[in-house]
Every structure is written in structure tokens, then in C-alpha cells.
């Protein structure tokens, strides 16, 4: 009975930790604690980026970096320990596969550079510069703690098929335009990659001017490509905006319904 009681307490503790670190629902008792945790993590993430503005990590900068790394490690371990509650699957494989999930990889990348030990060799110091720059990836941890980013994530998921279709159309148009211009002006474009580069900058209407068509036919193709590029580039913006507005309206409606339900229950 004592062992069963301990198991129950451990289960309740894990569930409480999960609700706090994964943003509890407004109706749950742990909601305020969850909000405080998110705010704390965002502050830590922002402060942890301060050392990146200096060439050398000394004194307080070194302390900030290592303290942030410890906090990130604890956060990582807590999320790993509650991985089964996140997926709803009570399986050992849930814990095995968690480190390979996208957000877990981002968390790990934000930690590893701060734990890297190197010697004084020149080659190792160059590697430190590379790893030090990689610490900027920890800002991506803010995705987990931002409600607005979560809304954007849902919008992307809902409009995924439409965006893929537009992306496929854009890639197809780039390749076709590149093939046409490559054959129309072989003297201007030495390789097919040059033609693809030209088609890409023309599609996005950037036009750097380092590679450009010189014949009348080539310039005509460029004008057509730029006009069509405006339409293709505008499509994702329209799709994304429509889904975003829909998601915002849905959140407002849910909030209103929740307030009505609370008023009726009171």
C-alpha cells in the first residue's frame, strides 16, 4: 500500500509539472503557475543572449551563460520526464523518441554550446566561434513560450496544403523560366544554375542586376516573369492572412463562450 501511495504521489507530481511546463488550461488550478513559468523562461532566454553581444565571456557574462545552461537542462529533463503525458501514450518508446522531436532538438542545441570544453589549440578556438554562434539558436526556445507563435503554428498547419501547392507552383515556374531563358540567351547564362538564380530573383522581383537578360526576347521574358512573380509571391500572403484572421476570430469566440459558461456556472 505504501508503494502504491508513492506511485500515486509521483504520478500527481508529474502531471502537475506537465501542466505547468506545457501551459495549463485557464480552467486548471495550475494556470497562473504555468503563466509564471512561461514568463520566467522567456526572461531567461532573453538574458542568455546578452553574452552574444560581447567577444569574450568573462565574469558576469560567463555566469549568465552557465546559469542559463543549467536552467535549460532542467527544463529539458522535465519535458523528457513528462513526454508520455504530452503524447498520451504510456510507452517506453515515447521517452526514447522524445530527444529526436523538433522542439527537443532545438532545446538540446541551445544547451550543448555552453557545455563544450576545448583546449587552447587554434583549431579548437575556431570551432568555439562556430559553436558560440550556434548559441543564438536558443532564441528559438521562445517559440514554446509564445502564444502568438503558437497561433502562427496552427495557422501554418491549417494552410499547409495550400502553401505546399503555391510552393510547388513557384518552384515549377522558376525551373520553366530558367529553361526558357537558358536556351534563349546561352551567351549570357553560362550554366543552368545561373538561369535558376536569375529566375528566382525575377520571381521575387528583387533583381540584383548581377545577371540579367540583354536581348529583346530575354527582356520580354524577364518582364513577364516579374509580373507573374508578383502574383505568385502574393498568394501565400493572402492564404496566411485569411487563416490568421480566422484563427484570431476563433480564439475570441472561444474566450467569449468561456466567459459565458463561467457566468452561467456562477
Secondary structure, DSSP 8 states (H G I E B T S, - for coil): -HHHHHHHHHHHHHHHHHHHHTT--TTSTTHHHHHHHHHHHHHHHHHHTGGGGSSS--THHHHHHHHHHHHHHHHHHHHHHTHHHHHT---HHHHHHHTTSHHHHHHHHHHHHHH----S-HHHHHHHHHHHHHGGGGGGGHHHH-HHHHHHHHHHHHTHHHHHHHHHHHHHHHHHHHHHHHHH-TTT-SSHHHHHHHHHHHHTT---SSS---SHHHHHHHHHHHHHHHHHHHHHHHHHHHHHHHHHHHHHHHHHHHHHHHHHH-
